[in-house]
Amino acid sequence: AFILLTIVVSFVVVALCYFQLAREDHRWWWSSFINGGMTGILIYMYSFVYFFHKSEMNGILQSSYYFGYMAVISFAFILMFGSAGWHSSLFFVNYIYARIKLD
């Protein structure tokens, strides 16, 4: 499931990078990292939904451990998917600009 999610994130980031390059915005580096990293932010947002609606946890200690560990895990996902999106965009940009014919 993780490999499939990484592939999907990479394809979506490449599509968004293409749209950005099509409107002649050449600053794709950080936007491709942020677009890929948004998956980690969505995971952290879902942890709130899970905590308040589906879990039976209560108390300050359980809450602090849960949200602290979820913040660390979500930050790891931000870094992983952001770098996967950035590397796939880098490959895509190098591929399309290597095939431009200059007359």
N, C-alpha and C positions, 0 to 999 in steps of 0.2 A: 504494500500500500504506500510506503514511503517513497519508493522509486517511481511509482505511477504519479504520485502527487508532485514530485520533483520534475518529472517530464511535463506534466500539465502546466505547472507554474512557468517552466522555461518557455513553452510554446506561447502562453498568454503574454509573457513579457516581451518575447520577440514580436508578436503582433502589435503590441502597444508601442514598441520601439519603431516599428515600420510606420505606424500612423504618425508618430512624432517626426520622423525623418521626412515623411511625405509633405508635412506642412512646413518644411525647411527649418526645423528647430534641431540644430546639431548637438545640443547639450543633452545627450541621452544617458550619460554615465550614472548620475545620481537618481534620475527618474527610474532607470531600470532596476537599480538596487532597491529603491523604495517600493516600486510595484511588486517586486518579488517578496520583499519583507512584510508586506501588508498581510500575508497569510499568517504570520506569527502574531500580528496584532489581532486578527480575527480569532485566532485560537485563544488568546487571552480574554477577549470579549466573551467568547462562548464559555469560558471557565466561570464567569459571573453567572450566566444563565444556569449552568450546571449546579453551581453551589447553592443558589437561592431556590431553585425549583425542583431539583432531582436528588440532591444529597440530603442526608439526615444529620449533617454536621451542625453543631452550634457551639458557641463559646469563643472567646477571644483567642485562645491558644490554637485551636483547630483552624480558625479563620486566618490567623497570621501565618501559620505553617502552609496552609493550602495556597493562599495568594502569593506568598513569598516564593514557594517552589514553582508555582505556575508562571510567575514573572521571570524567573531564571530560565525555565523551559521555553517560554515564549520568546525570550530574547535570543536563545540559541536557535530557534526556528527562524527568527528574523535574520540572523546572520547567515544561516545555511541557505534559506531560500533566496535571500537577497544576493548572496554571492553566486548562486546557481543562475539566477536571472541575469546578473551582470555578465557572467561568463558566456551565457548563451547569446546575449545581445552583442557582446564583443565578437564572437564567432560569426554572427549574422552580418554585422557591419563590415567586418573584414572580408567576408565572402562577397557581399554585393558590391563593395567598392573595388575589389580586385578584378571584377569583370566589367568594369566600365570601359567602353571604347572611347578613346579620345581621338578626334579627327583633326 
